[in-house]
């Protein structure tokens, strides 16, 4: 689960700039909608049906994201990725499609309650056909409630919790789910690292941690692992101290720690101080913008999953990285990758279906065998998450680097 909240101190130290203003004339924020709203009101008074208006061939995409508050820089990154996807359409052989697509933004302020209001505004006032979700599972929990109730197609740039896509057949995610992530890491531990006995240290009362742990254990044993012992710990100084002492007495050649990087770092430090030579693996909760200082030279050789990395050699991803650098003069963040993927999928479906209706669009996403992604062609599974390879990173004294991909 990508945890923007826990990474905010570092992000805000690196990204400080005024609130982003949409540069493209087809991008509208909440303050730019008066003309559109007035037009809709006039059409209603004139007896023109809104439904008739909504099938004129144009696509209205609504993006819910932080436009103010401490998470605004991450919301800006999400929109940067969407702009690159929109630019790609303008430069393609289908460039006339760009003029048919309008993007509306609404501010969730980084709060769940506000996210729901923002999503409702996009649907009720701006009459958007597709929603693009926000930057965390917490925010998207509120947004998907609205999308499911209003029966609008929503594509989540970031949405790892299975509870999100389970809300309706119109809810899709471009993220690997927690069960997929755990299964991929279990396969990696067994088939790539060739480990036989895994110790899994899960955080108590943390569904994310327990989901990764359970699916890791099943996958590890499926691919021939001898043992996958699951233990739990409390996220506190005393809890970490206690589980470290207990773990040091259990025979294992690999420790999987599906928690967030502050606790993972403390656990690894204590276990190594006790003389353990195990290989350590983590989920995307280890993926921090400041990984060099978090793990650094003291902890090289750790493995973890990340949704995206600029080191990934896939041609589609490297083409995106170049376009992003050319336009914004910096490397893309995870949010930028995610925004690009979600918007690119939405507009691809629109182009193929030639409709802006939720039913045909959702049916197409369900049935299509080759959907675009930065990992190459993908297919959505029955849980409406992508069947795409999991990217595995390894820590180095300089930070981390791409190691391999694992296909489920």
N, C-alpha and C positions, 0 to 999 in steps of 0.2 A: 504494500500500500504506500503510495507516494505521500509523504507527510510534509507538505509545504509549511505548516505551522511551526514544526520543530526546526525548520531550516531558515526561518525568517531573519534572525539576527545577522547571519552571514549574507543572505541575499540583499538585505537592505543596506549593508555596508558596501556591496558591490554595485548596486543599481540605484542611483539617485537621480531622478529627472522629473520634470513637470508631468502632470497628468497627460496621457496620450490623447491626441486628437486624431480621429480617422482622417486619413489622407485621400482615400478614394471616394469619388463622388457617389459611389454605390453603397458606402458604409454610412449608417445613420445611428446616432446615439439618441437617448431619450429626449434630449433637448432639441432635436432636429425634426421632430415628427409632426408638428402642428399642421403642416400642409397635407400630409398623408391622412391624418386623423380627420381633418375637415373634409377631405375628398370622400372618405368613407361615409361620414355623416350625411353629406349631400346625396350620395348614392342611395342610402337607406331612405331618406326623405323623398327621393324621387321614385321609389319603388323598385330600384335595382337590387337584386339579391346579392348578398355578400358571397354566397356560394358561386354565383355566376362569375363574379369578379375574380374569385380565387382559382379559376381554371382557365385564365387567359393565356396560359403558357409560361408565365413568369414564375420565378422561384424567390420566395422571401425566407431568408434564413435568419433566425434569432440566436444571438450569442449571449449567454448569461455568464458574467465574469466580474471579478473585482475591478471597478473603475476608480474607486476611492478607498481610503483606509490602508492599513499596513500591507495588505496582500495585492495592492494595485500593481506593483511592478511585475508580479507573476501573471496577472491578468493581461498586462500589456504584452508580455511575451507570448501568451496564448494567441492574442490578436495578430501579432507579428507573423506567426506561423500561418494563420488564416490568410493574411495578405499575400504571402508567398504562394499559397494554393490558388488564390484568385488571379494573381499575376500569371501563373502557369497557364490558366485557361485563356487569358488574353493573348498569350504568345503561341497558343496551339492552333492547329488547323480548325478547331471549333471555337475560334476567338469570338464569333458572333454570340456565343452562349454567355459570355461575360456580361453583355448588356442586358440580359434577361434575369440576372441574379442580383438581388439587393440584400445587403447584410445590415441587420439592426442589432444594436447592443443595448443591454440593460445591466445596471449595476447591482451586484449582489452584496457588495460591501464586505465580502468575506464572511458573511453570516448566513446560517441556514434559513432563518425566518425571512430575511430579506431576499434570499435566493428564490423562495417560492413566489413572493410578490413580483419579483422581476420577471420570472417565467410567465406568470399570469398576464403581466402587462404586454409582453411580446406577443402572446397569443390573442388576447382580447382587443388590444389597441392597434398593434401593428399587423395582426392577421398573418403571422409567420406560418409557413408550412412545415418547417423543420427547425428543431432546437438543437443547438450545440451546447453541451453541458459545461460545467465550470471546472475548477482546478483541484477538487478533492472529493473523496467519497462522501464526506460530511455534507458539503454543499449540494452534491448531486443527489443525495438522498431526498432532499426537499424538492429539487427540480424534477426528478423522475416521478415523484408523487403527482405533481401538476400535469406532467406530460401524459401519464397513464390515465388520469381522470379526464383530461381534455382530448385524449386520443390523437396526440400529435407525435409524429416520429421524432425521436431524440437519439442523437449519437453522442456518446460520452467520450471526450478526449482522454479522460482519466476516470476509470471506474472499475476497480478490482474486486469489490465485494459482490458475491453472487446475489445478494438481496436486491441489488439495483436492477439488474436485467430480469429478475424474476417478477417484476411488477407488471409486465405486460409485453405482448408480442411486438410492440412499437418501440421498445427500449433496447438499443444496441450499444456496445462498448468497443472501443479500439484497443483496450488494454487486455492483457492476459489476466484472467481471474486468479484469485488466491489459490484455488485448487489446481489450476494449470501451472502456476508458478511453482508450487510445492512439488508437483509431479515432475516437472522439468528438472528441478534441482536434485531430486532423488535419483533420476536417471543419470544425470551428470556425475553425481558422486559415485555411482556404481560402475557405469560404463566408460567414463573418461578418466576419473581418478582411481578407479579400480579398488575402492575401499570395501571392506566386508562387514565391519561392525560400527554402526552409527549410534551416537548418543544425541538425542534431541532435547534441547532445553527450551521449553515454551513458557511464555509469560502467563501467569494465572489471570483468569477472567479477561483475557484478550482474544476475541474471536479471530482476529487476523492471525495472531501467532499460532493459535491452536489449529486453524484451518491449514496453514502452511505445514505445521508439524505432522498432522495426520496424513496429508496427501504425500508429503515427503516419505514418510515411513512406508506407506503402501507401495509407492513407486520403487523405492530402494529395494524392498523385498521382492517385488515383481521381477526386477532385473537381476536377481540372484544374490542379494545381500543376505548375510547370515542372520543379522540381528539389527533391529532399530528400536532402541529403548527410549521411550518418551518420559521425560521428567518435567516438572513445573517449578517455577520460582516466582517470588514476589518482586516487583520492580521497586526495590529499595536497597539501601546500602546493606542492611542486615540480610535481606533476601538473597542478594547476589553473593554475599559472603558465605551464606549457608549452602547454596547450590554449588558453589565452587568447591567447597570442602567435600560435598557428597559426590560430585562428578569426578573428582580426582581419584576416587576409590573404585570407579567403574571402568572395566577394560573396554577400550574402543580405539579405533584408528581415525575416526572422523567425528567432529561435533557440529551439528547443525543448530544455529541459534536464530530462530525466526522472530526477532524482536527489532527494536529501533537502535540506531547506531550508538547512542550514549550508553545504554545498558550492555550492548554487545561488546563495546570497547572495554568496559570494566570487567566483564566476564572473561574475555580473552586474556586480559592482563593478569587477572588472579589465577587463571588456570595455568598460564605459562610460568608464573612465579612459583607454582607448585611443581614445576618440572614436566608438565604434560607436553608432548610433542605432536599432538593431534593436528590434523588438517581442519581448518575452520571454514564453514560455509554460512552465508546469510541470504536473506531475501532482499527485496527492494527497500526495506526499512534501513538497510545499511547505506543506501545510496545518498550521500550528502554532497552538497556543492563544495564543501571544504574537506574532501576525503583525505587530502594529503596531511592536514593537521589532525584530523580525527584518528586515522590509523598510522599514517606516516611511515618513516623508516623503521619504526619499532615493530610494525606488523606487516611486513611484506608477505606475499603468498597466501593471502586470504581470498576466497572466492565469493562472489555474490551476483545476484540477478539485477539487471537494470532494464527498464523499458527501451531506452535508446542510449546510444553513445556516438559522438562524432568520430570515433575510431572505427566504427563499423564499416567494412570495406564495400558493402553492397552498393552497386552503381546508383540505384534510385536514391538511397540515403545520402550518398556523397554529392549527388546533383542538388539535392535540397540544401545541404550544408553550404555549397558554393553560392547558390542563389541567395541564401540568407546572409552570408558574409558580404556579398556584393551590395546588398541593399541596406543592411543595418550596421555593417562594419564591425561585426563581432560574431562570436560563435553562438549557435542556437542553444537554448536551454531545453530541459525536458518538456516544459510547458509549450515551447514553440514547436517542437516535434509533434506533440500531441494535438495542438490546434490544427496544424497542417493536415495530419492524418484524418481527423474527424471531418473537416470541411471538404477535403478531397474526396472522401467516401460519399458524403452527401451529394455533392455536385455530380459525381460519376453516376450515382443512381438516377438522379434527375435526368441526365443526358440519355441514359440507356432506356429509361421507362417513358420519357417524354410526358411526364405527369408530375404534378406537385401534390398529389393526393397521398395521404398516409398509407392507405391500403395497398395500392400498387407498389409504392416505394418499399414498404416493409416486406412485401412478398418477394420482391426482386432481391433484396439483401439476404433473405432467408434461402433462396434457391440458387443464387449465382455461384458458380464454381471458381471464378477468377475475379476477385475484387482487388483494387489497387492498395498497396501499402508500401512503406519504406523498406519492408523485408522481402518484397516481391509479391506475386499474386497470392491471395489468401481466400479462405472460405469461412463463413460464419458457422459455428457449431450450434447445437440445439439450445444452448444457453445464451445464444446471441453474443458471444465473444469470439474473437478471431482465432483460428488455428494457424498461428504463426510461430516461428522459432523463438526460443527464449535466449536472450543475449546474456552471456556470462562474462564477468569482468574479474580481473585479478589485481590485487593491490601491489604497488611497487614503491620504492623509496620516493619516487617523484609524484605519486598519487595512485593512479590505477590505469589499466589499459585493457583493451578488448582481448578476450582469449578465444572464445568459440561461441557457436550457437548450438542449441539443443532442440531438436524437433520431436514433438510428442507423437 
